[in-house]
Amino acid sequence: MTAETERLGTIRVAAALVIGDGGHVLLVRKRGTQAFMQPGGKIEPNEEPLAALVRELREELGLAVAPSVPVYLKRCVAPAANEPGFAVDAEVFRLSVTGAVAPAAEIEEIAWVDPAALPELPLAPLTRDHILPLCLAADHTR
């Protein structure tokens, strides 16, 4: 954690590095917000991060993901994009998808981006500072 995130309240989330065709990474933008981020969401009390991820992917994108599919990558902490005064404490998982993905629930828009070419989209700090660099450093797009 940085000094900035240590001063903030914390929101526990599960986030997905979703890899699609050609190694593109899926980003989502929630309704009423500006920043694009990883799919996923808040971990409910007594819920395991993997269970939260599977639930959120089904709710947000209509993706039916078996719990054995996502691969745990790491834990990252960053300022929350949509909740001032808070940081997200994210358990990050990787999974690959084929076929169409469509926004559902609170997701207004999706974008498939090339992680090697920083997209000209407003990005959440977790995505910009941790997930996309992680994707490139370890070549998680394969």
Phi and psi restraints in degrees (value plus and minus 20) as a CYANA .aco file:
   2 THR   PHI    -113.4   -73.4
   2 THR   PSI     148.6   188.6
   3 ALA   PHI     -79.1   -39.1
   3 ALA   PSI     -57.2   -17.2
   4 GLU   PHI     -83.6   -43.6
   4 GLU   PSI     -68.6   -28.6
   5 THR   PHI     -91.5   -51.5
   5 THR   PSI     -45.2    -5.2
   6 GLU   PHI     -86.9   -46.9
   6 GLU   PSI     -46.3    -6.3
   7 ARG   PHI    -103.4   -63.4
   7 ARG   PSI     -31.8     8.2
   8 LEU   PHI    -114.7   -74.7
   8 LEU   PSI     135.7   175.7
   9 GLY   PHI     -86.6   -46.6
   9 GLY   PSI     140.2   180.2
  10 THR   PHI    -139.0   -99.0
  10 THR   PSI     116.6   156.6
  11 ILE   PHI    -137.5   -97.5
  11 ILE   PSI     100.8   140.8
  12 ARG   PHI    -102.5   -62.5
  12 ARG   PSI     107.6   147.6
  13 VAL   PHI    -154.6  -114.6
  13 VAL   PSI     138.9   178.9
  14 ALA   PHI    -131.8   -91.8
  14 ALA   PSI     111.4   151.4
  15 ALA   PHI    -148.1  -108.1
  15 ALA   PSI     127.6   167.6
  16 ALA   PHI    -135.7   -95.7
  16 ALA   PSI     108.9   148.9
  17 LEU   PHI    -109.7   -69.7
  17 LEU   PSI      76.6   116.6
  18 VAL   PHI    -115.8   -75.8
  18 VAL   PSI     100.2   140.2
  19 ILE   PHI    -124.8   -84.8
  19 ILE   PSI     109.5   149.5
  20 GLY   PHI    -134.2   -94.2
  20 GLY   PSI    -181.9  -141.9
  21 ASP   PHI     -74.5   -34.5
  21 ASP   PSI     118.3   158.3
  22 GLY   PHI      49.8    89.8
  22 GLY   PSI      -6.5    33.5
  23 GLY   PHI      59.5    99.5
  23 GLY   PSI      -8.8    31.2
  24 HIS   PHI     -92.9   -52.9
  24 HIS   PSI     129.2   169.2
  25 VAL   PHI    -126.0   -86.0
  25 VAL   PSI     115.4   155.4
  26 LEU   PHI    -104.7   -64.7
  26 LEU   PSI     108.8   148.8
  27 LEU   PHI    -141.6  -101.6
  27 LEU   PSI     131.8   171.8
  28 VAL   PHI    -147.8  -107.8
  28 VAL   PSI     134.6   174.6
  29 ARG   PHI    -147.3  -107.3
  29 ARG   PSI     104.6   144.6
  30 LYS   PHI     -98.3   -58.3
  30 LYS   PSI     130.1   170.1
  31 ARG   PHI     -75.5   -35.5
  31 ARG   PSI     113.3   153.3
  32 GLY   PHI      60.5   100.5
  32 GLY   PSI      -9.3    30.7
  33 THR   PHI    -145.9  -105.9
  33 THR   PSI     151.2   191.2
  34 GLN   PHI    -129.0   -89.0
  34 GLN   PSI     -54.0   -14.0
  35 ALA   PHI    -101.3   -61.3
  35 ALA   PSI     117.3   157.3
  36 PHE   PHI    -108.2   -68.2
  36 PHE   PSI     125.4   165.4
  37 MET   PHI    -171.9  -131.9
  37 MET   PSI    -200.0  -160.0
  38 GLN   PHI     -92.3   -52.3
  38 GLN   PSI     128.0   168.0
  39 PRO   PHI     -84.1   -44.1
  39 PRO   PSI     133.9   173.9
  40 GLY   PHI     118.4   158.4
  40 GLY   PSI    -185.8  -145.8
  41 GLY   PHI     157.2   197.2
  41 GLY   PSI    -189.0  -149.0
  42 LYS   PHI     -85.6   -45.6
  42 LYS   PSI     122.1   162.1
  43 ILE   PHI    -108.9   -68.9
  43 ILE   PSI     102.9   142.9
  44 GLU   PHI     -91.9   -51.9
  44 GLU   PSI     137.1   177.1
  45 PRO   PHI     -74.7   -34.7
  45 PRO   PSI     116.7   156.7
  46 ASN   PHI      45.4    85.4
  46 ASN   PSI      -5.2    34.8
  47 GLU   PHI    -122.2   -82.2
  47 GLU   PSI     118.5   158.5
  48 GLU   PHI     -97.4   -57.4
  48 GLU   PSI     127.7   167.7
  49 PRO   PHI     -75.1   -35.1
  49 PRO   PSI     -62.1   -22.1
  50 LEU   PHI     -83.9   -43.9
  50 LEU   PSI     -61.9   -21.9
  51 ALA   PHI     -83.3   -43.3
  51 ALA   PSI     -60.0   -20.0
  52 ALA   PHI     -82.8   -42.8
  52 ALA   PSI     -62.4   -22.4
  53 LEU   PHI     -82.3   -42.3
  53 LEU   PSI     -68.2   -28.2
  54 VAL   PHI     -79.1   -39.1
  54 VAL   PSI     -63.9   -23.9
  55 ARG   PHI     -82.4   -42.4
  55 ARG   PSI     -68.0   -28.0
  56 GLU   PHI     -84.9   -44.9
  56 GLU   PSI     -59.5   -19.5
  57 LEU   PHI     -83.8   -43.8
  57 LEU   PSI     -57.2   -17.2
  58 ARG   PHI     -87.7   -47.7
  58 ARG   PSI     -66.0   -26.0
  59 GLU   PHI     -88.0   -48.0
  59 GLU   PSI     -65.8   -25.8
  60 GLU   PHI    -100.9   -60.9
  60 GLU   PSI     -52.3   -12.3
  61 LEU   PHI    -150.5  -110.5
  61 LEU   PSI     -20.7    19.3
  62 GLY   PHI      48.9    88.9
  62 GLY   PSI      -1.5    38.5
  63 LEU   PHI    -106.2   -66.2
  63 LEU   PSI     104.3   144.3
  64 ALA   PHI    -113.5   -73.5
  64 ALA   PSI      85.3   125.3
  65 VAL   PHI    -135.3   -95.3
  65 VAL   PSI     104.2   144.2
  66 ALA   PHI     -89.3   -49.3
  66 ALA   PSI     122.3   162.3
  67 PRO   PHI     -78.9   -38.9
  67 PRO   PSI     -39.4     0.6
  68 SER   PHI    -100.8   -60.8
  68 SER   PSI     -29.2    10.8
  69 VAL   PHI    -102.7   -62.7
  69 VAL   PSI     -70.9   -30.9
  70 PRO   PHI     -83.8   -43.8
  70 PRO   PSI     120.8   160.8
  71 VAL   PHI    -128.7   -88.7
  71 VAL   PSI     106.4   146.4
  72 TYR   PHI     -88.4   -48.4
  72 TYR   PSI     113.2   153.2
  73 LEU   PHI    -125.5   -85.5
  73 LEU   PSI     -79.4   -39.4
  74 LYS   PHI    -196.1  -156.1
  74 LYS   PSI     155.0   195.0
  75 ARG   PHI    -124.6   -84.6
  75 ARG   PSI     114.7   154.7
  76 CYS   PHI    -153.1  -113.1
  76 CYS   PSI     128.2   168.2
  77 VAL   PHI    -146.2  -106.2
  77 VAL   PSI     113.1   153.1
  78 ALA   PHI    -172.8  -132.8
  78 ALA   PSI     139.3   179.3
  79 PRO   PHI     -78.9   -38.9
  79 PRO   PSI     119.7   159.7
  80 ALA   PHI     -88.6   -48.6
  80 ALA   PSI     118.2   158.2
  81 ALA   PHI     -94.3   -54.3
  81 ALA   PSI     -55.1   -15.1
  82 ASN   PHI    -135.3   -95.3
  82 ASN   PSI     -18.0    22.0
  83 GLU   PHI    -152.3  -112.3
  83 GLU   PSI      70.0   110.0
  84 PRO   PHI     -74.9   -34.9
  84 PRO   PSI     120.9   160.9
  85 GLY   PHI      66.4   106.4
  85 GLY   PSI     -17.6    22.4
  86 PHE   PHI    -144.8  -104.8
  86 PHE   PSI     135.9   175.9
  87 ALA   PHI    -136.5   -96.5
  87 ALA   PSI     131.7   171.7
  88 VAL   PHI    -118.3   -78.3
  88 VAL   PSI     112.8   152.8
  89 ASP   PHI    -127.1   -87.1
  89 ASP   PSI      79.6   119.6
  90 ALA   PHI    -125.0   -85.0
  90 ALA   PSI     111.2   151.2
  91 GLU   PHI    -113.0   -73.0
  91 GLU   PSI      98.5   138.5
  92 VAL   PHI    -126.1   -86.1
  92 VAL   PSI     111.8   151.8
  93 PHE   PHI    -143.9  -103.9
  93 PHE   PSI     133.7   173.7
  94 ARG   PHI    -134.8   -94.8
  94 ARG   PSI     121.0   161.0
  95 LEU   PHI    -173.9  -133.9
  95 LEU   PSI     133.8   173.8
  96 SER   PHI    -126.4   -86.4
  96 SER   PSI     125.7   165.7
  97 VAL   PHI    -153.0  -113.0
  97 VAL   PSI     133.1   173.1
  98 THR   PHI    -146.3  -106.3
  98 THR   PSI     133.3   173.3
  99 GLY   PHI      69.1   109.1
  99 GLY   PSI    -193.7  -153.7
 100 ALA   PHI     -97.3   -57.3
 100 ALA   PSI     124.5   164.5
 101 VAL   PHI    -147.4  -107.4
 101 VAL   PSI     113.7   153.7
 102 ALA   PHI    -148.9  -108.9
 102 ALA   PSI     124.8   164.8
 103 PRO   PHI     -87.1   -47.1
 103 PRO   PSI     125.3   165.3
 104 ALA   PHI    -164.8  -124.8
 104 ALA   PSI     157.1   197.1
 105 ALA   PHI      29.0    69.0
 105 ALA   PSI    -145.3  -105.3
 106 GLU   PHI    -105.4   -65.4
 106 GLU   PSI     -17.6    22.4
 107 ILE   PHI    -101.5   -61.5
 107 ILE   PSI     100.5   140.5
 108 GLU   PHI    -106.8   -66.8
 108 GLU   PSI     -57.0   -17.0
 109 GLU   PHI    -172.2  -132.2
 109 GLU   PSI     127.3   167.3
 110 ILE   PHI    -142.1  -102.1
 110 ILE   PSI     137.2   177.2
 111 ALA   PHI    -166.3  -126.3
 111 ALA   PSI     115.7   155.7
 112 TRP   PHI    -118.9   -78.9
 112 TRP   PSI     102.0   142.0
 113 VAL   PHI    -142.4  -102.4
 113 VAL   PSI     131.4   171.4
 114 ASP   PHI    -103.3   -63.3
 114 ASP   PSI      96.8   136.8
 115 PRO   PHI     -86.3   -46.3
 115 PRO   PSI     -37.2     2.8
 116 ALA   PHI    -101.8   -61.8
 116 ALA   PSI     -36.3     3.7
 117 ALA   PHI    -141.0  -101.0
 117 ALA   PSI      82.0   122.0
 118 LEU   PHI     -72.8   -32.8
 118 LEU   PSI      99.4   139.4
 119 PRO   PHI     -87.7   -47.7
 119 PRO   PSI     132.8   172.8
 120 GLU   PHI    -109.8   -69.8
 120 GLU   PSI      37.8    77.8
 121 LEU   PHI    -146.0  -106.0
 121 LEU   PSI     130.3   170.3
 122 PRO   PHI     -88.8   -48.8
 122 PRO   PSI     105.4   145.4
 123 LEU   PHI    -132.4   -92.4
 123 LEU   PSI     122.7   162.7
 124 ALA   PHI     -84.5   -44.5
 124 ALA   PSI     127.8   167.8
 125 PRO   PHI     -75.0   -35.0
 125 PRO   PSI     -59.4   -19.4
 126 LEU   PHI     -80.6   -40.6
 126 LEU   PSI     -64.1   -24.1
 127 THR   PHI     -87.7   -47.7
 127 THR   PSI     -70.4   -30.4
 128 ARG   PHI     -85.6   -45.6
 128 ARG   PSI     -66.0   -26.0
 129 ASP   PHI    -113.1   -73.1
 129 ASP   PSI     -38.5     1.5
 130 HIS   PHI    -145.9  -105.9
 130 HIS   PSI     -74.8   -34.8
 131 ILE   PHI     -90.1   -50.1
 131 ILE   PSI     -72.5   -32.5
 132 LEU   PHI     -83.6   -43.6
 132 LEU   PSI     -63.2   -23.2
 133 PRO   PHI     -82.2   -42.2
 133 PRO   PSI     -57.5   -17.5
 134 LEU   PHI     -82.4   -42.4
 134 LEU   PSI     -61.7   -21.7
 135 CYS   PHI     -78.3   -38.3
 135 CYS   PSI     -65.5   -25.5
 136 LEU   PHI     -93.0   -53.0
 136 LEU   PSI     -63.0   -23.0
 137 ALA   PHI     -82.0   -42.0
 137 ALA   PSI     -59.2   -19.2
 138 ALA   PHI    -124.6   -84.6
 138 ALA   PSI     -16.3    23.7
 139 ASP   PHI      31.1    71.1
 139 ASP   PSI      34.3    74.3
 140 HIS   PHI     -97.4   -57.4
 140 HIS   PSI     -12.7    27.3
 141 THR   PHI    -108.8   -68.8
 141 THR   PSI     -18.8    21.2
